């Protein structure tokens, strides 16, 4: 179906679909209700259109979804989120869509829902509801764009200690905990050279990521939304770029700006850090709520941790934010291993408060398959411990915000 010839300034609504030809009755209803002041929009152009700016008369967007769309809901989810980010109301029209898929799309931010074919008068009622915005709804919308999320960087003191695995699974467990709340979680891969977040979640690396970090002047809320990828419509993910880039391609002030923008949209921002210490590493530490430093019980981890500690002291950085995390920690009955951990902590002069059990080969398999442990091995010991950590973080944030309200 060709794009309707309607001036941008006259458009009151967009109808977004992969193929609007399957919704003939919807187009007829739109012609009748809006007197032709609407335009159809291909799904693959929706995000770019919203980013470029919407017309002054545009009020809402109608997303027409059919059963065939369930094979890939990610573009629809991203487009709905983009519309919401630009202050547009969203009406979801579903044709033979499963309850699970419908539930996912509604949770992303659809303001109203109608089945297709539309019952008599249903479109008129939905449009009336979308145009009537209650004060409390306006306040909720403002609040959703004025969050103050916490930043949780994960840093591996040596290669292969499992920092990225920990970051990916921590972010996903936090995302799972937000299901019945208005909170949101994001995972940012700041290893711009060889980040593996996209591999561990089986996500594509997008060209928009390079555009985001290579053009500091363009870093804003819209640019970040364009670069993010949704994992199972619940976790927003910034993967590493398609090509290996220098770690100093982003200036400290740009990293700070990027994190500040993320904080206004997400409550939990997990950052997978590169092993190398670069000129913006200290900025991430200063902005962090808790900085996880992942290590193992071996000589290279001990030596690198000493170097890391000296760097913190030399720059007078907030050492108290660092939470040393021991991966592949000895089991309960491994007394010799526990003694080694104690000696390691004493020799470094730090407290090792987080002990992550060895998840075995199952963890490596999950990473290769591109799935978090919650999906591939929910009873794995490592998954259980990461879930406990996520729950403690989530509960602390909820309690703190409740105390502020009181």
N, C-alpha and C positions, 0 to 999 in steps of 0.2 A: 504494500500500500504506500503510495507516495505521500510525502509530508504535506499537510494541508497548508494552503497559501493564506496564512493569517499573520498580520503584522505582530511583531513581538510585543508592542505596546498594547495591543488589543487582546492578547491571550490571557484568559482567566484561569485556564487549567491545561495541564499536559496529560495525555493518555500514553503511558509507557508500557510497551510490550515487545516481546520478541517477534510476534506476528499478530497485529491487531485485526487481521482479516478474519480470525476465528471468533471475534467478539462484535459481530455486525450489529446485534441488538444494542450493545453498549454505545456504539457510535451514534446510532439513531437517537438514543435517549440523551446523549450529550448535545446533539444538534438541537433537540427540543428544549432542554433545560438551560443551555447557555447561548442559544441563538447563534450557534456557529462560532462563538468566541473561545475555541479550544483548538489545540494542535496535537497531533500524534507525534510520538518521539520514539525512535528505535532505542532499545535497551542499551546497546553498545555505545550510544552517544549521550546517554542521560547524564552520567557523571560529568563529562566534559561540558555539557550545556549548563548544568547548575554551577559549575566552577567559573565559567565565563561570565556569569551574572544573569539574573532573572529579570524579566520585564516588570515594570512598576505595577501592572495590574494582575500579575500572576498570584493566585491565592492558594491553589492546592494541586496535587499531582495524583493521578489515578494509575495504579499499577495493576495491569490485567495479567493474571498468572493462570496457567493451565497445567494439566498433569504432566505434560512433556517438560515443563520447566524444572520439575523436581530433580532431574538428573544433575543440575548445576544451579543451586540457589544463590551462590556467592555473588554474581553480578547484580542480581535483584536486591540482595541484602545490602550491598554497598550503595546502590542507587537510592534505596529507601533512606539509608543513613545520611547520604549526601543531601537529599531533599530536606530531611529534618534539620541538618546542620545549617541550611540556608533559611530556616524559619518557615518552611512550607508544610502545610497539612497534607497528610497522606491517606488516601482511600484505597483499600485493597479489594479488588474484584477477583474472586477465585472460581475457576471452572474445573471441577473434578479433582481438586487438590486434596491430598491426604491430610488428616487432622494434625499429624506431626509437623508437616511442612508449613501448614497454615499457622500453627502455634509459633514456630520459629520466626516467621515473617512478622507476625503481630507483635511479638516481644521486641523486635528491633525498633519499632516505633510507629507502626500504622495506627492512625487515629480512629479509623472506622473500617468495617468489613461488610461486604455484601456478596452473596452468592450469584453466580451466573448460570442461567439467565436471571436478570434482575426482576424481582417481584414488582408488581404495579406500584409506582410511587416511591420505590425504595431509593432510587438515585436522588430524587428531590429531597427526601428526608435526610440522606447522608450529606448532601451539599449544604443543607440548612444547618446541620450540626457542625460541620466543618467551619462554617462562617460565623458561628456563634461561639466565641472563645470566652470561657469563664475566667475571672481574675485569678483563681487558684491554678488554672491550667497555664496561664501566662507566667505566673510565679514559678511553677514547676519547670517550664521551659528555660527560663532565665537561670534557674538553679542548675539545670543539667549542663549548661555551658559555663558555669562558674564553679566548678568543682575545685578542690585543692588536693589532688591525688598525692599519694606517697610514692617516692622513688626507691626502688629496691635493686641496686646493681649487684651483679654476681661476677666475681673476678676469680679466675683460676691462676694461682701462683706459679703453676707449671703446666705444660701441655699434657693433655690426657688425664687430668685429675677429675674430670666429670663436671666441670663448671657449666657447660652449655646444657648438658642433660639435666642438671639441677635447675637451671633457669627456666628451661622449657616446661618441665613438669611442675615447678612452683607456680608459674604463670597460669598453666591450665587448671591446677587445683584451685587457685584463687578465682578463676573465671567460673568454675563449677559452683563455687560458694555464692556467686552473685545471682544465681538463677532466680530466686524469689525476692530479690531486692532491686533497687534502682541503681546499684553500683555497677561499675564497668572495669574491665581489666585489659591491659595492653602489654605486649612483649616487644621490646625494641632490640634488634641485633646491631650493636655498635662495632662489631668486628667487620669493618668495611672491606677487608681483604679476603678472609677465608671463613666468614661466619657460617655456622652450620644449622641455624635455627630453621631455615627453609627445608633442609634435608630431614631434620628430625620431625617436622610436621607435614612433610610432603606438600610444600607450597611452592608456587612458581616465584621466581625472582623477577620483579617488574622494572621496566625502564624508568618508571616514574620515581623510583628510589634514587637513581643517579641524578635525575633532574632536581630532586629535593635537596640533596647534600652538595651538589656542585654549583648551585645558584643561591648563595646566602640571602640575597635580597628578596627571593621568592618564598622564603620560609614563613608560612602562615598556617592558619587552621585548615584552609582549603587544600593547600599543598600537602600537608600531612595526611589528610583524609584520602587524598588521591593516591598516595604512596602506600597506605596501609592495605593489608590483605586480611580478610576475615577467615578465621579457622572455626569451622562448624558454627558460624554465625554468632559465636559467643566470645571469642578472643580476638582482639585486633592485633595484627602482627606486622612489624616493620622488618622485613628480611634484609639480608645483605644484598648489595647490588649484583648485577649479573657478572660484572668484571671485577677483578681485584684492583682496588684503589688504594692510594696512600692513606695512611691513618690520619695524616695531617691535612687532608683535603677539606676538613671542616675546622673552622676556627673555634676557640673556646667560647666566644660570645654567641656563635651560631648553635653550638651544642646546648648552651644554656637556654637560648630562645626556643629551641626544639623541645626541650624537656618542659619548659614553662607552658608551652602550648599543649603538650600532652597532659599536663597536670590539670588543665581547665576542662578536659574532656573525659578523663579516666581517673578512677579512685586508686587503682593499683597499677604502677608502671614498673615492670620487671625489665632490667637492662642487662643484656649479655655483653660483658666488657671484653675487649681484646686483652691478650696476655701482656702485650707491650704497654708500658706506661708512656702516654703521650701528653702533649701540652694541654689537653682538656680533661685528663683523668682526674685532676684535683677538683675541677669544677663539678664533676659528677659526684665525687665524694662529699663535697660541701652541701650539695642539694639533696643528698640521700637521707632517707629515714634510717635505714639499716644497710650496711655494705657487707655483703657476704664474701669472704675470702676463702675459697675452697682449696684444700690441700690434701695430701696423703701422708702416711707414716713412711717417708723415705728421705734420703739425704738431699735429693734435688729440691724437694718441697721445703725442707728445713732451710737450705741455703738461700733459696729464692725468697722465702718469707723474711729472713734476716735483711735481705736487700730491700724488700718492700717496707719493712719497719723503719729502716734507716731513711728511706725516701720520705716517709710520713713525718718523721721527726725533723728532718732537714727543712721541710717546707711548712712546718708547724700546722699540719693538717689535723682535723678532728679524729684522732685515733679512737676515741670512745665509740664512734659509729661502726667500727669494723667488728664484724662477728665472724670469728674464725671457725670454719666448718670443715670437719674431717670426714672425707669420703672414704668408703671401704674400710670403715672402722672395725676393730676386732669385735668378735661376738661376746656374748655374756660370759661364756665359760673360758674364753681365751685370756687367762691371767697374764701370760707372758706379753701378749699384745697390749693389754691394758697398761702394763708397766712401761712399755715403750711409749705409749701415748702420754703418760704422765711425765716421763723424762723429756719428751719432745716439748711439751708445754712449758716445763720448768726451764729448759735451755733457751727457749725463745722469749720467755718472760711474758707469756700471753695466756689467756684463758680460752680453752677449746670447749665451748658450750654446746655445740651442735655436732652430734655423731651420726653420720649416715651409714647404715649397714651396707654390706656388699650385696648388691642385687643379683650378682651372677651374670651368666650369659644372656639371661632374659632381657636385661637392660640393653645390651648391645643389639639384640635382635629387634627390640622395639624401636630403637633409633634408626636402624636400617630400613624398617618397614614404614617409617614416617608416622609413628603413632605415639602418643603419650602413654605412660605406664597405666594410667587409669583405664585406657581402652584395651590394651594388649595383655596386661598382667596386673589386674586390680588387687590381687592378694600378695604381690611381691613386697618384701620387707622394706625395700627402699621407697616404694610408692607410699606405703603406709606412713613412713616417717615424714616424707615431704608433705603429705596431706595434713599431718599433725602440725607441721610448721605453718602451713597456709592457714589452717584454722585459727592458730594462735594469733597470727597477724591480722586476720579478718576480724576476730573478736575484739582485739585491742583497738582497732580503728572504729568499730561500731560503738564500743564503750566510750571511747574518747569523744566521739561526736554527740553521743547521748548526754554526756556530762556537760558539753558546751551548750546544748539546747536548754538543759535545766538551769 
